[in-house]
């Protein structure tokens, strides 16, 4: 550690440049990761809600409703369908208005419609399902939050594509700038390195201090960027609680496991920090290796 600190003090401007580049890269990457995690979990949450609700006219036969339900199930685009009869709708209505007897006296099960609550396998299927239902006989109303679904799908798609491009740009920019910075640092120690080579020092021995310094800078930038992000999230937490009121749980599906990201929990933040630490250290390690390797081959 003393050797690393001494090296940083000998080239303070180059060290500061390397740190700032790593910090900016990791901070923006963390923001991108958290944003995409929220959007993806938001889509997953949306898939667990009744995405399309169709209300039927009171005169329609129950067998006709079941026929529509079966046709939807055979389309291979439906994950599940829940049928709510007039009697069940009346029970729901009574439960919702149990504190208002006047409203209960005015309504009977005969005037409430039967309905289907439809869950699609993918949000992309929702517009097609809604259009199909609108063309069916005996349908009174089709409720489909098209604007919300379209906006969420569009925003997620845009962020994924731009995020990938932006992420690639950050990596390339960071490696180029850090490699150049390490080359400056190595050039300042040219005579010392030549002396080490004359006495038979191996390339790995000469390279080691720069590798260690790169790992130190990467880890430091990861810690600082993560702490700042945590501070921002804690500051925005009251707003998020108000904005996401009614949503009790948002989870990120990682194929091998599922991590809850809302309400915030320590596992999600630990994963974000671990990814940031690995990413920052890897960039610094690659840059320092390229710089030393280029010089030692000269």
N, C-alpha and C positions, 0 to 999 in steps of 0.2 A: 504493500500500500504506500509506503514511504517513497518507493521508486516511482510509482504512478503520480503521486502528488508533486514530486520534484520535477517530473517531466512536464506536467501541466503548467507549473510555474515558469518553466524555461520558455515555453511557447504559449503565453496566455491568450493571445488573440486567435491563434489557430485552434486552440482548445475550445475557446468560447464559440467560435464559428461552428465547430463540429457538434458541440452540445446543442446550440440553437437549431441547427438543421435537424438533428435527431429529435429534439423536443417538438418542433413543428410537425414533423412527419408522424410521430407517435400520437400527438394530441389530436390531429385531424383524423388519423386512423381510428382512434378510440371513439370520436364523435360519430364517425361513419358506422362503426360496428354497433354502437348503442342504438342509433337511428334505425338501421336495418333490422336489428333484433326486435325493436318495438313494432315496426311495420309488419314483419313476418308473423310475429305473435298476434298482432291485430287481425291479420287475415285468418289465422288459425282460430281465433276467438269467433270471428264472423262465421266461420264454417260450422260452429257449434250452435248457432242461433237459428230460429226458423227464418230461412232466407226468403222464401216465397210463401205467402199465405193467400189461399184462394177461398173466397166466401161464395156459397151457392145460394140460389134462390130457394125460398122455403117450399116451393111446390115440387122441386126436383126429387125423384125417387133415390133412395139410398143405394140401390143397385147401380144406378148411373154414376154415382160418385165413386163407388168401388171400381167400376169399369175404367174411369179416368185414372184412378190410383194405380190399378194394375198396368195400364199402358205406360205410365210414368216409370214404374218399377222395371218394366221390360226394356226401357231405353238405355240401361246401364250408366245413366248419368246421375242417379239418385242414390244417396247413402241411406236415407230413411224418410218415411212419410208417417205423420201422425194424423189420424182422423179424429175430429172433434164433432160429436153429434149435437143436435139441438138441445138435448137434455144436459149434456156435459157443458155446453156453452152457457146454459141457464145457471148451472151450479157455479161456474166461474164468475158469472155476472153477479150472482147473489153474494159470493165471497168478496168481490170487489166493492160492493155497495151495502155491506151489512150494517153500516152505521147510518144509512139513509133509507128508512122504511118506506118513504113516499115513492122512491124510485122502484123499489121492489114490488109495490102494489100495481104499478103501471105496466109491468113487463111480465110476459109469460114465455114459456119455452117455445110456443108455436111461432112467435114472431122473430126469434133469433135464428140466424142461419147456421147450417152445418159448414164445416170448413176442413181444409187440409193444410197442415204445416209441413212444408217440404224442405228437406235438407239435401243440397247438391254435393256431389263428390268434389267438384271444383267450382270456384266462384265464376269461372268463365262460362259455365253452363247456365247460369241464372237467367240471362236475357232470353235465351232460347226456350227455357222452361216457361217463363212468364208469357211469352208470345203464344206458345202452344195452348196454355190455359185460357187465354183471352178468346181463343177461337172456338172453345168448347161450349156446347149448349147448356143452359141452366146455370152458367157462371154469372154471379152478380158483381163481384169485384175481385181484382187481383192486386194484392199489396206487395210491392217489390221496391226495396230501397235502391233503385238503380244508380242514382247519383252517388250515393255513398260507396257502393261497391265499385263503380267505375273509377271514381277518384282514388280509392285505395289501391286498386289494381294498377292504375296508371302511375301513381306516385311510387309504388314499390318497384315497378318495372324500370322507371326512369332512374331511381336511386341505385338499383342493382347495376345497370349498364354504366351510368356515369361514375358510380363508385368503383367499378372494376377499372375503368380507364384512369380515374384519378389516383387510385391505389397504385397502379403500374407506374404512373408518372412520378408519384412520391418516391417509390423505390428507386427508380432510375436516377432521379435528381439527387436523392440522398447519397447513393453510392458514388456518383460522379463527384459531388462536392466533398464528401468525406475522403474519397481517394486522393483528390487534389490536396486537401488539407494535410493528410498524412504524408504525402510526398514532400510538402514544404517542411514538415517537422523532421522528416528523415534527412532532407538536404542540409538542415542546420546542424545535424550530427554526422555529417559526411566523414570528417576526419576520425571521429571516434569509431565509426563503423569500419573504416579502412584499417584502423589499428587492430580491431577485433578479428578481422579477416586475416591479417598478417600473422597473428599469433595462433591461428587455426580454429577460430570459433566457427561453429556450424551455422548454417542459415537459420535453422530453427531457434538457436540460441539468440541470434541477432534479432529475429523476428518477434520473439516472445514479449519484450516490453511493449511493443506497439499493439500486439494482440490484446495484452492485458489492459492497456489504456483504452483501446476501442471497446472492450467489454465493460469497463468501468463507466465510460461515457454513455454507452447504450443503456446500462442499468439505471444510471442516474437520471437520464432523460425520461425513462419509463416511469420511474417513481414520481418525478415532478409533474409530468403530464397527467398521470393518474390522480394524484392528489388534487390538482386543479379541476379536473373533470368531476371528481367527487364533490368538491366544494360547490360547483355550479349546479349539480343535480340536487344537492341538499337545499340550495337556495330556491330552486324551482319546485321542490317537492310539494309545497302547499298548492301551487297552481296545478300541478299534475293530479293531485288528489281531487281537486275540484273539477278538472277537465275530464278525468276518467271515473267520475262518480258513477256508481252502478256497475262498474266492471270489477268484479272481485278477484279475478285472476287472469294473468297473461303469461303464457309459457312459451319457451323457445324449444322447438323440436330439433334435437341434434342426432336423430336416427338411432343412436345407441342409448340415449337417455333424453330426459326432458327437464329443463331448468326453468324454474319460475322467475320471471323478471319483473312482474308487478303483482302485488307490492314488492318493492325492491328487497332483495335478500343477499346475504353475504356470498352465496355460491356464485351468483351471476357476476358480482364485482370481482370475486377471486379469479374467475375464468377470464374476465376482461383484462385484469392485471397480468395474469400469467401469459396471455397472448401478447400483450404489449411488451412484456419483459423479453420474451423469446424473440419477437419481431425486432425490437431495438438492438438486442445483443447480436442477432444474426446479421443485420445490416452493418453494424460496426465491425463485426468480425470479418465479413466479406471485404469491406472497404480497406481495412488495415492489411489484410492478406494480399489483396491486389497491389496495394502501394508498395509493400515490402518486397513482394515477389518481382515486381517490375524493376525496382532498384537493384535487387540482388542479382538480377540477370544481366544487368548492364556490364 
